[in-house]
């Protein structure tokens, strides 16, 4: 997972497994969040609690985690 602030500071990108450990969640949870929205195994929701943990670990803003997707457009594919 790439974080622009980490890149600017010359830090290595964090792995999904490292993120899971640091956030105190399973690696499967992080993997499901990273899947494309049209993947059947993708997470269908993100709790504010988990979003907060990820934001704290990555030292980023909530806007760096979220993307608004129009479900109508997804259903047309």
Gaussian input, Z-matrix of N, CA and C with variables (Angstrom, degrees):
# hf/3-21g

backbone

0 1
 N
 C     1     B1
 C     2     B2     1     A1
 N     3     B3     2     A2     1     D1
 C     4     B4     3     A3     2     D2
 C     5     B5     4     A4     3     D3
 N     6     B6     5     A5     4     D4
 C     7     B7     6     A6     5     D5
 C     8     B8     7     A7     6     D6
 N     9     B9     8     A8     7     D7
 C    10    B10     9     A9     8     D8
 C    11    B11    10    A10     9     D9
 N    12    B12    11    A11    10    D10
 C    13    B13    12    A12    11    D11
 C    14    B14    13    A13    12    D12
 N    15    B15    14    A14    13    D13
 C    16    B16    15    A15    14    D14
 C    17    B17    16    A16    15    D15
 N    18    B18    17    A17    16    D16
 C    19    B19    18    A18    17    D17
 C    20    B20    19    A19    18    D18
 N    21    B21    20    A20    19    D19
 C    22    B22    21    A21    20    D20
 C    23    B23    22    A22    21    D21
 N    24    B24    23    A23    22    D22
 C    25    B25    24    A24    23    D23
 C    26    B26    25    A25    24    D24
 N    27    B27    26    A26    25    D25
 C    28    B28    27    A27    26    D26
 C    29    B29    28    A28    27    D27
 N    30    B30    29    A29    28    D28
 C    31    B31    30    A30    29    D29
 C    32    B32    31    A31    30    D30
 N    33    B33    32    A32    31    D31
 C    34    B34    33    A33    32    D32
 C    35    B35    34    A34    33    D33
 N    36    B36    35    A35    34    D34
 C    37    B37    36    A36    35    D35
 C    38    B38    37    A37    36    D36
 N    39    B39    38    A38    37    D37
 C    40    B40    39    A39    38    D38
 C    41    B41    40    A40    39    D39
 N    42    B42    41    A41    40    D40
 C    43    B43    42    A42    41    D41
 C    44    B44    43    A43    42    D42
 N    45    B45    44    A44    43    D43
 C    46    B46    45    A45    44    D44
 C    47    B47    46    A46    45    D45
 N    48    B48    47    A47    46    D46
 C    49    B49    48    A48    47    D47
 C    50    B50    49    A49    48    D48
 N    51    B51    50    A50    49    D49
 C    52    B52    51    A51    50    D50
 C    53    B53    52    A52    51    D51
 N    54    B54    53    A53    52    D52
 C    55    B55    54    A54    53    D53
 C    56    B56    55    A55    54    D54
 N    57    B57    56    A56    55    D55
 C    58    B58    57    A57    56    D56
 C    59    B59    58    A58    57    D57
 N    60    B60    59    A59    58    D58
 C    61    B61    60    A60    59    D59
 C    62    B62    61    A61    60    D60
 N    63    B63    62    A62    61    D61
 C    64    B64    63    A63    62    D62
 C    65    B65    64    A64    63    D63
 N    66    B66    65    A65    64    D64
 C    67    B67    66    A66    65    D65
 C    68    B68    67    A67    66    D66
 N    69    B69    68    A68    67    D67
 C    70    B70    69    A69    68    D68
 C    71    B71    70    A70    69    D69
 N    72    B72    71    A71    70    D70
 C    73    B73    72    A72    71    D71
 C    74    B74    73    A73    72    D72
 N    75    B75    74    A74    73    D73
 C    76    B76    75    A75    74    D74
 C    77    B77    76    A76    75    D75
 N    78    B78    77    A77    76    D76
 C    79    B79    78    A78    77    D77
 C    80    B80    79    A79    78    D78
 N    81    B81    80    A80    79    D79
 C    82    B82    81    A81    80    D80
 C    83    B83    82    A82    81    D81
 N    84    B84    83    A83    82    D82
 C    85    B85    84    A84    83    D83
 C    86    B86    85    A85    84    D84
 N    87    B87    86    A86    85    D85
 C    88    B88    87    A87    86    D86
 C    89    B89    88    A88    87    D87
 N    90    B90    89    A89    88    D88
 C    91    B91    90    A90    89    D89
 C    92    B92    91    A91    90    D90
 N    93    B93    92    A92    91    D91
 C    94    B94    93    A93    92    D92
 C    95    B95    94    A94    93    D93
 N    96    B96    95    A95    94    D94
 C    97    B97    96    A96    95    D95
 C    98    B98    97    A97    96    D96
 N    99    B99    98    A98    97    D97
 C   100   B100    99    A99    98    D98
 C   101   B101   100   A100    99    D99
 N   102   B102   101   A101   100   D100
 C   103   B103   102   A102   101   D101
 C   104   B104   103   A103   102   D102
 N   105   B105   104   A104   103   D103
 C   106   B106   105   A105   104   D104
 C   107   B107   106   A106   105   D105
 N   108   B108   107   A107   106   D106
 C   109   B109   108   A108   107   D107
 C   110   B110   109   A109   108   D108
 N   111   B111   110   A110   109   D109
 C   112   B112   111   A111   110   D110
 C   113   B113   112   A112   111   D111
 N   114   B114   113   A113   112   D112
 C   115   B115   114   A114   113   D113
 C   116   B116   115   A115   114   D114
 N   117   B117   116   A116   115   D115
 C   118   B118   117   A117   116   D116
 C   119   B119   118   A118   117   D117
 N   120   B120   119   A119   118   D118
 C   121   B121   120   A120   119   D119
 C   122   B122   121   A121   120   D120
 N   123   B123   122   A122   121   D121
 C   124   B124   123   A123   122   D122
 C   125   B125   124   A124   123   D123
 N   126   B126   125   A125   124   D124
 C   127   B127   126   A126   125   D125
 C   128   B128   127   A127   126   D126
 N   129   B129   128   A128   127   D127
 C   130   B130   129   A129   128   D128
 C   131   B131   130   A130   129   D129
 N   132   B132   131   A131   130   D130
 C   133   B133   132   A132   131   D131
 C   134   B134   133   A133   132   D132
 N   135   B135   134   A134   133   D133
 C   136   B136   135   A135   134   D134
 C   137   B137   136   A136   135   D135
 N   138   B138   137   A137   136   D136
 C   139   B139   138   A138   137   D137
 C   140   B140   139   A139   138   D138
 N   141   B141   140   A140   139   D139
 C   142   B142   141   A141   140   D140
 C   143   B143   142   A142   141   D141
 N   144   B144   143   A143   142   D142
 C   145   B145   144   A144   143   D143
 C   146   B146   145   A145   144   D144
 N   147   B147   146   A146   145   D145
 C   148   B148   147   A147   146   D146
 C   149   B149   148   A148   147   D147
 N   150   B150   149   A149   148   D148
 C   151   B151   150   A150   149   D149
 C   152   B152   151   A151   150   D150
 N   153   B153   152   A152   151   D151
 C   154   B154   153   A153   152   D152
 C   155   B155   154   A154   153   D153
 N   156   B156   155   A155   154   D154
 C   157   B157   156   A156   155   D155
 C   158   B158   157   A157   156   D156
 N   159   B159   158   A158   157   D157
 C   160   B160   159   A159   158   D158
 C   161   B161   160   A160   159   D159
 N   162   B162   161   A161   160   D160
 C   163   B163   162   A162   161   D161
 C   164   B164   163   A163   162   D162
 N   165   B165   164   A164   163   D163
 C   166   B166   165   A165   164   D164
 C   167   B167   166   A166   165   D165
 N   168   B168   167   A167   166   D166
 C   169   B169   168   A168   167   D167
 C   170   B170   169   A169   168   D168
 N   171   B171   170   A170   169   D169
 C   172   B172   171   A171   170   D170
 C   173   B173   172   A172   171   D171
 N   174   B174   173   A173   172   D172
 C   175   B175   174   A174   173   D173
 C   176   B176   175   A175   174   D174
 N   177   B177   176   A176   175   D175
 C   178   B178   177   A177   176   D176
 C   179   B179   178   A178   177   D177
 N   180   B180   179   A179   178   D178
 C   181   B181   180   A180   179   D179
 C   182   B182   181   A181   180   D180
 N   183   B183   182   A182   181   D181
 C   184   B184   183   A183   182   D182
 C   185   B185   184   A184   183   D183
 N   186   B186   185   A185   184   D184
 C   187   B187   186   A186   185   D185
 C   188   B188   187   A187   186   D186
 N   189   B189   188   A188   187   D187
 C   190   B190   189   A189   188   D188
 C   191   B191   190   A190   189   D189
 N   192   B192   191   A191   190   D190
 C   193   B193   192   A192   191   D191
 C   194   B194   193   A193   192   D192
 N   195   B195   194   A194   193   D193
 C   196   B196   195   A195   194   D194
 C   197   B197   196   A196   195   D195
 N   198   B198   197   A197   196   D196
 C   199   B199   198   A198   197   D197
 C   200   B200   199   A199   198   D198
 N   201   B201   200   A200   199   D199
 C   202   B202   201   A201   200   D200
 C   203   B203   202   A202   201   D201
 N   204   B204   203   A203   202   D202
 C   205   B205   204   A204   203   D203
 C   206   B206   205   A205   204   D204
 N   207   B207   206   A206   205   D205
 C   208   B208   207   A207   206   D206
 C   209   B209   208   A208   207   D207
 N   210   B210   209   A209   208   D208
 C   211   B211   210   A210   209   D209
 C   212   B212   211   A211   210   D210
 N   213   B213   212   A212   211   D211
 C   214   B214   213   A213   212   D212
 C   215   B215   214   A214   213   D213
 N   216   B216   215   A215   214   D214
 C   217   B217   216   A216   215   D215
 C   218   B218   217   A217   216   D216
 N   219   B219   218   A218   217   D217
 C   220   B220   219   A219   218   D218
 C   221   B221   220   A220   219   D219
 N   222   B222   221   A221   220   D220
 C   223   B223   222   A222   221   D221
 C   224   B224   223   A223   222   D222
 N   225   B225   224   A224   223   D223
 C   226   B226   225   A225   224   D224
 C   227   B227   226   A226   225   D225
 N   228   B228   227   A227   226   D226
 C   229   B229   228   A228   227   D227
 C   230   B230   229   A229   228   D228

   B1=1.4544
   B2=1.5208
   B3=1.2704
   B4=1.4495
   B5=1.5219
   B6=1.2916
   B7=1.4524
   B8=1.5231
   B9=1.3410
   B10=1.4728
   B11=1.5198
   B12=1.3261
   B13=1.4732
   B14=1.5211
   B15=1.3339
   B16=1.4694
   B17=1.5269
   B18=1.3144
   B19=1.4656
   B20=1.5197
   B21=1.3318
   B22=1.4636
   B23=1.5226
   B24=1.3306
   B25=1.4581
   B26=1.5254
   B27=1.3421
   B28=1.4487
   B29=1.5191
   B30=1.3347
   B31=1.4582
   B32=1.5230
   B33=1.3284
   B34=1.4624
   B35=1.5275
   B36=1.3408
   B37=1.4668
   B38=1.5298
   B39=1.3124
   B40=1.4529
   B41=1.5268
   B42=1.3197
   B43=1.4637
   B44=1.5308
   B45=1.3222
   B46=1.4668
   B47=1.5233
   B48=1.3418
   B49=1.4611
   B50=1.5292
   B51=1.3236
   B52=1.4716
   B53=1.5246
   B54=1.3246
   B55=1.4623
   B56=1.5251
   B57=1.3199
   B58=1.4666
   B59=1.5218
   B60=1.3232
   B61=1.4645
   B62=1.5273
   B63=1.3227
   B64=1.4678
   B65=1.5268
   B66=1.3416
   B67=1.4622
   B68=1.5278
   B69=1.3235
   B70=1.4591
   B71=1.5207
   B72=1.3365
   B73=1.4667
   B74=1.5245
   B75=1.3161
   B76=1.4600
   B77=1.5311
   B78=1.3168
   B79=1.4593
   B80=1.5266
   B81=1.3207
   B82=1.4632
   B83=1.5281
   B84=1.3124
   B85=1.4698
   B86=1.5196
   B87=1.3127
   B88=1.4634
   B89=1.5250
   B90=1.3222
   B91=1.4629
   B92=1.5167
   B93=1.3311
   B94=1.4658
   B95=1.5252
   B96=1.3273
   B97=1.4675
   B98=1.5267
   B99=1.3146
   B100=1.4718
   B101=1.5308
   B102=1.3132
   B103=1.4771
   B104=1.5260
   B105=1.3365
   B106=1.4734
   B107=1.5303
   B108=1.3091
   B109=1.4609
   B110=1.5241
   B111=1.3272
   B112=1.4646
   B113=1.5339
   B114=1.3223
   B115=1.4633
   B116=1.5268
   B117=1.3263
   B118=1.4583
   B119=1.5220
   B120=1.3171
   B121=1.4576
   B122=1.5299
   B123=1.3192
   B124=1.4622
   B125=1.5219
   B126=1.3134
   B127=1.4602
   B128=1.5185
   B129=1.3167
   B130=1.4645
   B131=1.5250
   B132=1.3329
   B133=1.4619
   B134=1.5288
   B135=1.3052
   B136=1.4603
   B137=1.5217
   B138=1.3155
   B139=1.4643
   B140=1.5230
   B141=1.2985
   B142=1.4646
   B143=1.5241
   B144=1.3185
   B145=1.4572
   B146=1.5273
   B147=1.3219
   B148=1.4609
   B149=1.5263
   B150=1.3183
   B151=1.4659
   B152=1.5294
   B153=1.3197
   B154=1.4607
   B155=1.5241
   B156=1.3233
   B157=1.4710
   B158=1.5218
   B159=1.3284
   B160=1.4594
   B161=1.5260
   B162=1.3234
   B163=1.4666
   B164=1.5300
   B165=1.3119
   B166=1.4625
   B167=1.5350
   B168=1.3128
   B169=1.4684
   B170=1.5271
   B171=1.3323
   B172=1.4653
   B173=1.5254
   B174=1.3174
   B175=1.4590
   B176=1.5282
   B177=1.3348
   B178=1.4633
   B179=1.5221
   B180=1.2935
   B181=1.4534
   B182=1.5202
   B183=1.3094
   B184=1.4580
   B185=1.5314
   B186=1.3183
   B187=1.4622
   B188=1.5267
   B189=1.3207
   B190=1.4637
   B191=1.5292
   B192=1.3306
   B193=1.4621
   B194=1.5160
   B195=1.3099
   B196=1.4583
   B197=1.5187
   B198=1.3204
   B199=1.4569
   B200=1.5221
   B201=1.3029
   B202=1.4552
   B203=1.5255
   B204=1.3327
   B205=1.4611
   B206=1.5229
   B207=1.3089
   B208=1.4615
   B209=1.5258
   B210=1.3335
   B211=1.4619
   B212=1.5269
   B213=1.3204
   B214=1.4644
   B215=1.5175
   B216=1.3284
   B217=1.4569
   B218=1.5344
   B219=1.3350
   B220=1.4590
   B221=1.5224
   B222=1.3140
   B223=1.4571
   B224=1.5131
   B225=1.3113
   B226=1.4733
   B227=1.5138
   B228=1.3097
   B229=1.4692
   B230=1.5107
   A1=108.11
   A2=115.28
   A3=120.57
   A4=110.37
   A5=115.93
   A6=121.85
   A7=107.03
   A8=117.75
   A9=120.27
   A10=113.18
   A11=117.24
   A12=119.41
   A13=111.24
   A14=116.93
   A15=120.32
   A16=110.13
   A17=117.17
   A18=121.75
   A19=110.32
   A20=116.68
   A21=120.43
   A22=111.20
   A23=116.58
   A24=120.84
   A25=111.84
   A26=116.60
   A27=120.05
   A28=113.53
   A29=117.83
   A30=121.45
   A31=110.62
   A32=115.29
   A33=120.67
   A34=109.60
   A35=116.50
   A36=118.98
   A37=109.69
   A38=117.33
   A39=121.83
   A40=108.94
   A41=116.83
   A42=120.21
   A43=109.24
   A44=115.46
   A45=118.98
   A46=110.69
   A47=116.70
   A48=119.59
   A49=111.20
   A50=116.98
   A51=120.36
   A52=111.34
   A53=115.97
   A54=120.53
   A55=110.34
   A56=116.47
   A57=120.71
   A58=110.87
   A59=116.47
   A60=120.73
   A61=110.50
   A62=116.94
   A63=121.16
   A64=112.09
   A65=116.99
   A66=120.87
   A67=112.15
   A68=116.45
   A69=119.95
   A70=113.50
   A71=116.36
   A72=121.14
   A73=108.46
   A74=116.22
   A75=119.51
   A76=110.62
   A77=115.08
   A78=120.51
   A79=110.26
   A80=116.87
   A81=121.07
   A82=110.77
   A83=116.95
   A84=121.41
   A85=110.41
   A86=117.09
   A87=121.23
   A88=110.45
   A89=117.16
   A90=121.08
   A91=111.23
   A92=117.47
   A93=120.98
   A94=111.08
   A95=117.11
   A96=120.55
   A97=111.66
   A98=116.54
   A99=120.85
   A100=113.24
   A101=116.90
   A102=120.07
   A103=110.43
   A104=116.89
   A105=120.32
   A106=110.20
   A107=116.67
   A108=121.98
   A109=112.38
   A110=118.43
   A111=120.35
   A112=112.82
   A113=118.11
   A114=123.11
   A115=108.51
   A116=117.30
   A117=121.12
   A118=112.65
   A119=118.07
   A120=121.60
   A121=112.78
   A122=117.17
   A123=121.10
   A124=110.22
   A125=116.07
   A126=121.02
   A127=109.17
   A128=116.70
   A129=120.23
   A130=112.04
   A131=116.75
   A132=120.23
   A133=109.47
   A134=115.34
   A135=122.35
   A136=107.51
   A137=116.69
   A138=119.49
   A139=110.19
   A140=116.07
   A141=120.20
   A142=110.64
   A143=116.93
   A144=121.08
   A145=110.62
   A146=116.63
   A147=120.28
   A148=110.88
   A149=117.41
   A150=120.61
   A151=110.00
   A152=116.86
   A153=121.49
   A154=111.55
   A155=116.68
   A156=120.41
   A157=111.09
   A158=116.64
   A159=120.78
   A160=111.01
   A161=116.75
   A162=121.82
   A163=110.36
   A164=116.83
   A165=120.27
   A166=110.71
   A167=117.41
   A168=120.82
   A169=110.93
   A170=116.58
   A171=120.34
   A172=113.53
   A173=116.78
   A174=121.39
   A175=110.34
   A176=113.97
   A177=119.92
   A178=108.93
   A179=116.69
   A180=121.22
   A181=111.08
   A182=116.68
   A183=121.86
   A184=110.80
   A185=116.81
   A186=120.92
   A187=111.91
   A188=117.29
   A189=120.74
   A190=112.02
   A191=117.15
   A192=121.29
   A193=114.06
   A194=116.57
   A195=120.66
   A196=113.66
   A197=114.50
   A198=122.42
   A199=106.48
   A200=117.10
   A201=121.49
   A202=108.19
   A203=115.57
   A204=121.33
   A205=108.45
   A206=116.01
   A207=121.29
   A208=108.55
   A209=117.48
   A210=121.54
   A211=112.23
   A212=117.95
   A213=120.53
   A214=110.80
   A215=116.54
   A216=120.29
   A217=111.03
   A218=117.11
   A219=120.56
   A220=111.54
   A221=117.06
   A222=121.55
   A223=112.94
   A224=118.24
   A225=121.79
   A226=112.25
   A227=117.27
   A228=120.95
   A229=111.20
   D1=126.47
   D2=-176.53
   D3=-94.46
   D4=137.69
   D5=177.84
   D6=-128.01
   D7=118.25
   D8=-177.99
   D9=-55.76
   D10=-37.07
   D11=-179.86
   D12=-66.71
   D13=-38.65
   D14=176.35
   D15=-64.85
   D16=-42.75
   D17=-179.10
   D18=-61.85
   D19=-42.97
   D20=179.51
   D21=-62.96
   D22=-32.69
   D23=-179.30
   D24=-84.43
   D25=-1.23
   D26=179.41
   D27=79.12
   D28=15.83
   D29=179.69
   D30=-86.46
   D31=153.84
   D32=176.67
   D33=-71.92
   D34=150.14
   D35=173.16
   D36=-63.08
   D37=148.98
   D38=179.02
   D39=-86.82
   D40=142.09
   D41=177.48
   D42=-80.37
   D43=159.68
   D44=178.23
   D45=-62.56
   D46=-37.18
   D47=178.80
   D48=-65.79
   D49=-42.70
   D50=177.91
   D51=-63.42
   D52=-39.10
   D53=177.25
   D54=-62.75
   D55=-44.29
   D56=179.85
   D57=-59.96
   D58=-47.12
   D59=-179.60
   D60=-62.32
   D61=-47.66
   D62=-178.10
   D63=-64.68
   D64=-33.23
   D65=-179.43
   D66=-86.43
   D67=-10.97
   D68=178.99
   D69=75.50
   D70=33.47
   D71=178.49
   D72=-128.19
   D73=169.99
   D74=-179.69
   D75=-75.07
   D76=152.78
   D77=176.95
   D78=-63.13
   D79=-32.13
   D80=178.36
   D81=-61.61
   D82=-39.91
   D83=178.73
   D84=-59.98
   D85=-47.04
   D86=-179.72
   D87=-66.37
   D88=-41.06
   D89=178.84
   D90=-61.10
   D91=-42.85
   D92=179.51
   D93=-64.60
   D94=-35.23
   D95=177.93
   D96=-68.49
   D97=-30.05
   D98=-176.87
   D99=-83.22
   D100=-11.25
   D101=-178.47
   D102=-72.05
   D103=152.19
   D104=175.72
   D105=-59.94
   D106=147.84
   D107=-174.94
   D108=-61.49
   D109=-26.65
   D110=-179.35
   D111=-86.52
   D112=1.05
   D113=176.70
   D114=-80.48
   D115=131.16
   D116=-178.29
   D117=-63.15
   D118=-23.22
   D119=-179.92
   D120=-91.47
   D121=1.62
   D122=-179.87
   D123=-70.77
   D124=151.17
   D125=175.78
   D126=-64.79
   D127=140.49
   D128=-179.37
   D129=-96.62
   D130=-9.70
   D131=-179.09
   D132=-154.01
   D133=159.58
   D134=176.95
   D135=-132.85
   D136=116.84
   D137=179.98
   D138=-72.45
   D139=153.10
   D140=177.75
   D141=-64.23
   D142=-32.55
   D143=178.12
   D144=-62.94
   D145=-48.19
   D146=179.35
   D147=-67.06
   D148=-41.77
   D149=178.16
   D150=-58.71
   D151=-41.90
   D152=178.86
   D153=-62.08
   D154=-43.12
   D155=178.82
   D156=-62.55
   D157=-44.43
   D158=-179.07
   D159=-64.82
   D160=-43.26
   D161=178.95
   D162=-60.36
   D163=-41.42
   D164=-179.63
   D165=-66.28
   D166=-44.04
   D167=-179.19
   D168=-65.89
   D169=-44.09
   D170=-176.97
   D171=-82.20
   D172=-9.88
   D173=-176.70
   D174=52.46
   D175=55.16
   D176=-178.37
   D177=-135.34
   D178=-179.52
   D179=176.91
   D180=-96.83
   D181=159.32
   D182=179.95
   D183=-58.96
   D184=-31.83
   D185=179.98
   D186=-65.65
   D187=-19.64
   D188=177.01
   D189=-76.99
   D190=-16.08
   D191=-178.22
   D192=-96.68
   D193=-27.99
   D194=-168.13
   D195=-104.71
   D196=147.78
   D197=173.11
   D198=-138.85
   D199=127.94
   D200=178.44
   D201=-85.10
   D202=126.05
   D203=-178.17
   D204=-122.08
   D205=130.22
   D206=178.30
   D207=-77.70
   D208=112.68
   D209=-177.70
   D210=-62.31
   D211=-28.98
   D212=178.10
   D213=-61.93
   D214=-39.49
   D215=178.90
   D216=-69.06
   D217=-35.53
   D218=178.56
   D219=-65.78
   D220=-38.78
   D221=-177.86
   D222=-70.02
   D223=-19.26
   D224=179.39
   D225=-77.07
   D226=-20.29
   D227=-175.70
   D228=-77.11

